[in-house]
Amino acid sequence: MEKQIINVIAKVLEVEPASIELDCGIGDMPEWTSMNHLNIIANLEKEFSIKFSQSDIMDLEDISDLVTLTQKLASK
């Protein structure tokens, strides 16, 4: 599932999946604008049939957090 999540992020940011590292902070990449952040969240919700809460989104610090949270919500 991690690879699928990275692919969704890469597609929204229009970058190669290999350029995305789990320890990269949310917004550290120039392509990661506030609008793209919303697009990433929306695309992950659609792809995995999940719903992020506002507090979940606010707590995200890096891509690893986003992957872990997505996996957690998708396993419910």
N, C-alpha and C positions, 0 to 999 in steps of 0.2 A: 504494500500500500504506500510505503514511503516514496517509491519511484513515481507512482501515479500522482501523488501530491506535488512532488517536485515538478513533474510535467505540467500540471495545471498552473503552477506559479510561473514557470518558464514561458508558457504560452501567453499568459496575460502580460508579462513583462517584455515579451518578444526577445528573449535571450536563449542561449543554449542551456539545456538542463545541467550540463557539466559545470557551468559557471556558478551554479547555486550551491552554496555550502551551508550545512546545517547550523553552523555557529555564526552565520551572517545575521546581523541585527536587522530587525524590521525597519525598513526605510534606509538602510545603509547603501543600497544600490541606487544609483541615480535614476534608474527606471522605476523604482518603487515609490511612486508618488502617492499622495493621499487618495486620489481617484483610483489608481491601480490597486491600492490596498483594499478598497471596497470591492473592486472587481474580482480580486483573488478570493476574498471571503465569499462573495456571491457564487463564484464558479465552484468553489469547494463545497458549498452547501448544495448546489445543484448536482454535482458529480457524485457525491456520497449520500445524498438525501438526508442531510443533517441541518441543524440550525444552531448557530453560535449565539450565545447571549452577549449583550453589550459588555458585561463585566469580563467575560472570557476574552473578548477582543481587546479590551483595554489592558489586560494582564500579559498579552503577548510581548515578548522581548526579542526573540530571535526565531529563525525558521524552524529550529528544533522544537520550540514551544508550539508552533503552528502545526507541525507534523504530529506531535504527541497528542495535542488536543483533538485534531481531526480524527486520528485513530481511535481515541477514547470515545468520541461522540458516535463514530460509525459502528463501534462494537456494541452499542446499546440496543 
